[in-house]
């Protein structure tokens, strides 16, 4: 079942890179604050790298001015790939949450079959506004689209 607005996020089994190496990240990341979370099918892929991530990097200050405390990107990639993508993209204002095994994507019911492209099971493209662990807004893209999950669309919805 797909997560809906008003639902509490499942406890994620994410990883993020820190100065001390990979660290696990769970539901505490979302506790007590507003987070703009967006998901991409893959780090370094065309739309993800040229439009989706850069949009949130560019609009970070505007999102924060509207009450967003943190911006996070998740993808079914390992923590090393997510860290390399953040560095290559200059995404210092976005927390990269690696969903290496796709556990979070499956738990929220937003998986995509990318086997036809040699990508295996991935996350669908979406964005959500999460307040204290509860989904307040959810914008899921139609296959192949990039419209409602953009930083601009999220900003306009706040």
Backbone bond lengths (Angstrom), bond angles and torsions (degrees), N, CA, C in turn:
res aa  C-N    CA-C-N  psi(-1)  N-CA   C-N-CA  omega(-1)  CA-C   N-CA-C  phi
1 X - - - 1.443 - - 1.531 108.91 -
2 X 1.317 115.65 138.00 1.461 121.13 179.95 1.520 110.70 -79.81
3 X 1.307 115.52 138.06 1.462 120.88 176.53 1.527 109.49 -61.21
4 X 1.315 116.65 150.89 1.460 121.99 -178.23 1.518 109.90 -130.15
5 X 1.322 115.03 165.11 1.458 119.93 173.81 1.525 108.10 -59.45
6 X 1.328 115.90 135.92 1.456 122.33 -177.38 1.519 113.74 96.23
7 X 1.328 117.23 -14.66 1.467 121.30 178.50 1.521 110.45 -81.69
8 X 1.324 115.05 150.19 1.467 121.35 173.02 1.521 108.06 -83.83
9 X 1.331 115.44 138.27 1.466 119.96 176.65 1.518 110.18 -63.94
10 X 1.323 116.72 143.71 1.465 118.55 171.09 1.522 108.09 -70.41
11 X 1.313 116.72 156.38 1.459 119.76 177.88 1.522 107.79 -66.31
12 X 1.322 116.31 115.53 1.460 120.59 -176.91 1.508 112.56 -79.04
13 X 1.300 114.35 147.34 1.462 120.78 174.29 1.515 108.36 -106.71
14 X 1.320 115.65 63.35 1.455 121.35 -179.03 1.526 109.98 -87.42
15 X 1.333 113.85 167.02 1.464 122.26 168.50 1.514 106.98 -131.40
16 X 1.322 115.42 148.13 1.459 120.60 173.08 1.523 107.91 -138.18
17 X 1.311 115.44 153.70 1.463 119.89 -179.52 1.525 109.15 -88.07
18 X 1.309 115.41 133.77 1.460 121.59 176.43 1.532 108.12 -123.56
19 X 1.312 116.09 178.61 1.468 120.86 176.87 1.531 111.03 -62.55
20 X 1.336 116.57 -20.03 1.471 121.78 -178.73 1.525 112.07 -100.51
21 X 1.326 117.43 7.05 1.456 121.51 -178.53 1.519 110.86 105.57
22 X 1.330 116.93 -170.10 1.458 120.74 -178.51 1.537 111.49 -63.35
23 X 1.321 115.32 138.21 1.462 121.53 178.32 1.524 108.86 -131.66
24 X 1.341 117.31 141.50 1.469 119.78 176.10 1.532 110.71 -71.78
25 X 1.328 115.54 149.02 1.460 122.28 177.67 1.521 107.22 -134.20
26 X 1.316 115.70 128.71 1.460 120.91 178.21 1.510 111.17 -118.81
27 X 1.308 114.80 -156.51 1.455 121.80 -177.18 1.508 115.04 -61.19
28 X 1.331 117.27 -19.28 1.468 120.14 179.15 1.532 111.84 -60.43
29 X 1.322 116.90 -23.83 1.461 120.69 179.29 1.533 111.00 -60.21
30 X 1.324 117.05 -33.34 1.467 122.39 -176.01 1.526 113.19 -96.05
31 X 1.324 117.54 -8.68 1.464 121.56 -173.92 1.527 112.07 -68.71
32 X 1.322 115.21 131.46 1.455 121.26 171.72 1.514 116.58 70.94
33 X 1.323 118.16 15.62 1.461 119.46 179.69 1.527 110.80 -153.73
34 X 1.313 114.55 170.61 1.461 121.52 178.28 1.521 108.58 -100.29
35 X 1.328 115.11 127.95 1.462 121.54 -176.95 1.525 109.55 -125.97
36 X 1.315 116.24 132.31 1.464 122.08 169.32 1.525 106.17 -92.55
37 X 1.326 116.09 111.00 1.461 121.91 -179.59 1.518 108.14 -110.17
38 X 1.315 115.90 128.49 1.461 118.32 174.05 1.520 109.30 -128.65
39 X 1.331 114.47 149.84 1.454 120.73 -176.97 1.519 109.63 -121.82
40 X 1.308 114.11 142.80 1.465 121.16 179.10 1.527 108.85 -126.53
41 X 1.334 116.90 152.42 1.467 119.40 177.80 1.521 113.69 -65.22
42 X 1.335 117.66 -30.95 1.453 117.94 -179.73 1.515 113.55 -169.46
43 X 1.318 115.08 137.33 1.463 120.95 173.34 1.517 108.73 -61.35
44 X 1.311 115.97 145.54 1.461 124.36 177.31 1.530 114.04 68.48
45 X 1.325 118.52 5.99 1.462 120.15 176.76 1.530 108.59 -83.56
46 X 1.334 118.02 158.31 1.470 120.42 -168.49 1.533 116.61 -54.75
47 X 1.317 119.63 -62.03 1.468 120.20 -176.94 1.518 111.08 -65.02
48 X 1.309 116.69 -37.58 1.467 120.98 -179.50 1.524 110.91 -62.33
49 X 1.324 116.40 -40.66 1.468 121.70 -175.29 1.518 114.43 -85.50
50 X 1.328 117.28 -29.39 1.461 118.56 -175.98 1.520 113.50 -98.40
51 X 1.362 117.08 -18.74 1.457 118.53 -175.98 1.521 114.38 -130.88
52 X 1.342 117.03 -48.76 1.466 118.85 -170.80 1.530 112.01 -69.66
53 X 1.319 117.65 -61.70 1.465 120.80 179.03 1.535 111.74 -60.64
54 X 1.331 119.85 -47.30 1.466 118.61 -179.94 1.532 113.53 -59.12
55 X 1.314 117.60 -33.58 1.458 120.14 177.87 1.514 112.46 -61.22
56 X 1.327 116.81 -43.72 1.468 120.34 179.25 1.531 111.11 -72.12
57 X 1.308 117.71 -33.47 1.468 120.52 175.48 1.533 109.10 -63.70
58 X 1.323 116.13 -47.13 1.471 121.01 -177.68 1.527 112.97 -68.11
59 X 1.318 117.55 -33.85 1.473 121.61 -175.37 1.531 112.82 -97.48
60 X 1.314 118.07 9.48 1.468 121.52 -175.93 1.520 111.99 -57.57
61 X 1.317 118.48 -46.61 1.467 120.52 -178.82 1.524 111.39 -64.41
62 X 1.323 117.29 -40.58 1.465 121.19 179.50 1.532 110.48 -65.89
63 X 1.323 117.38 -39.58 1.467 120.89 177.15 1.528 110.45 -65.33
64 X 1.311 116.65 -42.63 1.471 120.03 178.49 1.530 111.22 -63.59
65 X 1.321 116.81 -36.48 1.468 120.81 177.98 1.525 111.57 -64.51
66 X 1.340 116.73 -22.02 1.468 121.73 178.90 1.528 111.97 -95.74
67 X 1.348 117.34 9.50 1.455 120.59 174.62 1.516 116.62 103.38
68 X 1.319 117.75 3.30 1.461 120.91 178.00 1.527 108.07 -80.09
69 X 1.316 117.13 119.96 1.466 121.58 -177.46 1.525 112.44 -83.52
70 X 1.335 116.97 -29.72 1.464 120.53 -177.88 1.521 109.30 -148.33
71 X 1.317 114.62 149.70 1.465 122.20 175.65 1.516 106.35 -120.45
72 X 1.331 116.01 131.28 1.458 120.30 -178.12 1.523 110.61 -135.01
73 X 1.306 114.77 145.20 1.456 122.94 177.32 1.519 108.00 -117.75
74 X 1.326 116.54 133.70 1.451 120.11 175.23 1.525 109.77 -124.24
75 X 1.314 114.74 149.60 1.451 122.18 177.85 1.524 108.09 -156.89
76 X 1.322 115.43 154.94 1.461 119.78 175.25 1.527 106.96 -82.42
77 X 1.313 113.53 74.41 1.461 124.50 175.16 1.519 106.82 -139.60
78 X 1.320 116.67 159.69 1.463 118.55 178.92 1.530 110.29 -77.94
79 X 1.317 115.27 165.04 1.465 122.02 -174.97 1.524 112.18 -62.06
80 X 1.320 118.06 -30.51 1.461 121.06 -179.62 1.532 111.24 -71.55
81 X 1.319 116.04 -40.15 1.464 120.52 176.50 1.523 110.07 -65.79
82 X 1.330 117.41 -44.90 1.464 120.48 179.58 1.526 111.42 -61.78
83 X 1.315 116.47 -39.43 1.465 120.49 178.38 1.528 110.83 -66.34
84 X 1.318 117.00 -43.72 1.469 120.69 178.71 1.526 110.59 -63.36
85 X 1.330 117.08 -38.38 1.461 121.05 179.37 1.532 110.69 -66.39
86 X 1.329 116.41 -42.17 1.467 120.15 178.05 1.532 110.17 -60.44
87 X 1.321 116.83 -45.53 1.464 120.70 179.78 1.522 111.43 -64.58
88 X 1.323 117.56 -44.30 1.462 121.44 -179.27 1.523 111.94 -66.21
89 X 1.327 116.21 -26.98 1.466 121.63 -176.90 1.524 113.39 -96.70
90 X 1.324 117.30 -7.04 1.456 120.21 -175.96 1.521 112.69 66.93
91 X 1.319 116.27 30.07 1.468 122.10 -175.84 1.523 111.31 -87.08
92 X 1.311 116.47 61.22 1.465 120.49 -178.48 1.523 112.77 -76.09
93 X 1.324 117.54 -14.94 1.466 121.32 -178.70 1.529 113.20 -103.52
94 X 1.329 116.67 13.31 1.462 122.91 177.63 1.523 108.08 -125.91
95 X 1.318 116.99 128.88 1.464 121.40 176.01 1.520 108.48 -83.04
96 X 1.315 115.63 125.53 1.460 120.65 179.19 1.524 109.12 -91.06
97 X 1.323 115.95 121.24 1.464 122.49 -179.62 1.521 108.72 -112.64
98 X 1.307 115.70 99.48 1.462 121.28 -179.34 1.528 110.15 -73.05
99 X 1.314 115.67 128.83 1.470 123.93 176.53 1.529 106.34 -112.65
100 X 1.323 115.17 61.28 1.456 122.88 -169.12 1.509 116.38 -49.51
101 X 1.305 118.43 -38.78 1.463 121.73 -179.59 1.523 113.13 -99.95
102 X 1.325 116.83 0.75 1.457 120.36 -179.41 1.513 113.99 75.18
103 X 1.331 117.26 16.21 1.469 120.44 -178.06 1.528 112.23 -62.03
104 X 1.335 117.28 -42.84 1.454 120.11 -179.44 1.529 110.46 -68.83
105 X 1.320 117.18 -44.50 1.472 120.95 178.77 1.527 110.62 -56.24
106 X 1.319 117.21 -43.20 1.473 120.75 177.79 1.523 111.02 -67.56
107 X 1.330 116.90 -41.52 1.468 120.60 -177.31 1.524 112.45 -63.94
108 X 1.334 117.57 -32.14 1.464 120.04 178.41 1.526 111.72 -94.17
109 X 1.329 116.88 0.92 1.457 121.16 176.28 1.515 114.31 70.62
110 X 1.322 116.75 29.34 1.463 120.78 -177.40 1.526 111.07 -123.74
111 X 1.336 114.77 58.63 1.460 120.46 178.42 1.531 110.10 -100.26
112 X 1.297 113.85 157.70 1.457 122.02 179.25 1.521 107.98 -132.02
113 X 1.310 116.89 138.92 1.453 121.17 176.73 1.525 108.37 -88.90
114 X 1.314 116.27 104.68 1.460 121.50 179.33 1.510 113.05 -102.83
115 X 1.337 117.15 18.16 1.463 119.23 -176.41 1.526 112.23 -63.27
116 X 1.317 117.85 -29.20 1.457 120.91 178.02 1.518 112.61 -65.97
117 X 1.310 116.43 -16.97 1.465 122.12 179.18 1.526 111.52 -110.32
118 X 1.342 116.33 9.28 1.460 120.61 -179.03 1.511 113.71 73.89
119 X 1.351 117.31 21.71 1.458 121.25 -175.77 1.526 113.52 -107.71
120 X 1.318 118.53 -7.54 1.458 120.48 -177.97 1.520 111.45 68.85
121 X 1.319 116.06 -154.66 1.457 121.62 178.82 1.514 109.04 -82.33
122 X 1.309 116.77 128.98 1.456 123.21 -177.68 1.517 109.89 -131.39
123 X 1.315 115.39 178.50 1.459 121.27 174.39 1.517 109.04 -86.38
124 X 1.318 115.37 145.17 1.456 119.51 168.77 1.524 108.05 -67.61
125 X 1.315 115.49 163.64 1.460 121.12 175.60 1.531 107.54 -85.53
126 X 1.331 116.14 123.67 1.460 120.54 178.63 1.524 109.53 -157.63
127 X 1.322 114.76 170.98 1.461 121.90 170.94 1.519 106.84 -140.53
128 X 1.317 115.39 146.80 1.463 119.43 176.22 1.520 109.40 -143.40
129 X 1.308 114.27 149.19 1.452 121.62 172.96 1.518 105.82 -102.83
130 X 1.317 116.04 123.32 1.465 121.89 -175.52 1.519 108.58 -117.98
131 X 1.332 116.22 125.58 1.467 121.41 177.10 1.519 108.68 -115.11
132 X 1.322 115.91 115.53 1.465 122.34 179.51 1.531 111.56 50.06
133 X 1.326 115.87 42.65 1.455 121.57 176.29 1.515 115.89 85.04
134 X 1.338 117.94 1.09 1.464 121.87 -179.06 1.531 109.18 -111.98
135 X 1.325 115.95 133.57 1.461 121.27 179.85 1.531 108.99 -73.14
136 X 1.320 116.09 117.58 1.472 121.52 178.82 1.519 111.39 -97.67
137 X 1.317 117.11 -35.54 1.467 122.37 176.90 1.528 107.44 -137.17
138 X 1.330 115.66 142.59 1.460 121.01 179.09 1.521 108.77 -139.02
139 X 1.327 116.08 125.99 1.454 122.59 -177.92 1.528 108.36 -127.12
140 X 1.324 117.11 101.42 1.463 122.29 -177.93 1.522 108.94 -103.99
141 X 1.309 115.22 129.52 1.465 120.71 -179.80 1.526 111.95 -76.84
142 X 1.304 115.44 149.15 1.460 121.58 167.95 1.527 106.36 -72.13
143 X 1.332 118.62 154.14 1.471 120.12 179.98 1.528 112.21 -53.01
144 X 1.319 115.46 130.18 1.450 122.40 177.86 1.521 115.61 80.19
145 X 1.336 117.40 -2.98 1.470 120.50 -176.85 1.524 111.32 -96.29
146 X 1.318 114.56 158.72 1.455 122.01 170.21 1.522 107.11 -143.43
147 X 1.316 116.08 90.48 1.461 122.08 -177.30 1.522 110.88 -137.72
148 X 1.331 116.35 -64.32 1.466 120.70 -170.32 1.523 114.42 -83.49
149 X 1.320 118.12 -12.34 1.468 119.83 -178.63 1.523 112.44 -97.21
150 X 1.309 117.26 6.80 1.465 120.57 -177.65 1.526 111.42 -74.62
151 X 1.306 115.50 159.28 1.473 121.23 176.22 1.518 110.01 -62.29
152 X 1.315 117.15 -37.45 1.465 121.34 179.83 1.532 110.95 -62.87
153 X 1.325 116.46 -42.59 1.463 120.11 179.35 1.529 110.37 -66.55
154 X 1.321 116.69 -42.46 1.468 119.15 178.86 1.526 110.26 -63.36
155 X 1.305 116.91 -44.07 1.460 120.89 179.76 1.528 110.45 -59.81
156 X 1.306 117.45 -42.60 1.461 121.55 179.53 1.527 111.79 -65.99
157 X 1.327 117.42 -24.81 1.469 120.91 -178.70 1.531 112.93 -83.38
158 X 1.330 116.99 -11.19 1.469 120.07 -177.54 1.531 112.06 -85.16
